[in-house]
Amino acid sequence: MASGGTDDAGALSRYELNVVHDNESTDDADGICDFGGIHLANGGSAEPIFITSNIFANITAYHNGGSGVYMDVSSNGMQVARNLVYNVTAGAMDWNVNPGVLQRE
């Protein structure tokens, strides 16, 4: 699953009651570098994206990633709550903060 963008492109989207499982990436140093059961980017947003009451299981990545919830490019305006994440190669949730991307205050 992937969504979002900048300037509220994914604002008020809801990802609820999903079961995401057995996703994997066999990436190497030249392959995909970010990976999760759900991968979102919402830098610069003033409105939230909701990721609620989902199950993310068996998410694996060879080199980098493998989180249940992956928020990319200094995402903000996200509400992540009541998700079950298990058997992942990285953390349950990963927030990739990029110092070069401005966030809305």
ABEGO torsion letter per residue (X at the ends): XBBEEBGGAABGBBBBGBBBBGBBBABBAABBABBBABBBBABGBABBBBBBGBBBBGBBBAABEGBABBBBGGBBGBBBBGBBBBGBABBABBBBBBAABBBBX
